[in-house]
Amino acid sequence: MESYETLLDKAYQKVKVVTLSKDRFDIPKVTGQIEGKATIITNFKVIVDYLRRPADQVAKFLQKQLASNGKIDGDRLIFNTKMNSQKVNEKIAMYADEFVICPTCKKPDTEIESDKGIKSKHCLACGARSPLKQF
Ligand SMILES: [Zn+2]
């Protein structure tokens, strides 16, 4: 029989392992370049691959959030206005929070489910389902 203190120690150890986990979700930062009046996100594909979401879906979200028209060009995303890449990073983080990361276990192993037009995020790691906000 283990003492209460030993159990408590074990619990703390478990918590530590989780927070120090190396496979933390760390989205690549955008690399952008300004060309004339356009902003080109040159590593757009790297980012959507990391998020494991369709490029057009991420692009649509960013265009709406950044109030700028954009188009996908191969591995790149081109906006028709000048943009601060920091701002784009913020919106990508926002996308990840809403559409990728499980609010229960904070893991990115989720898929989007649609039931009678209501979309929810289903976590493959812990099984939690959470409704999506509409953007
Ligand atoms: Zn989860």
Residues whose N, C-alpha, C, O or C-beta is under 5 A from the ligand:
A	BS01	ZN	C102 T104 C105 K106 C123 A125 C126 G127 A128
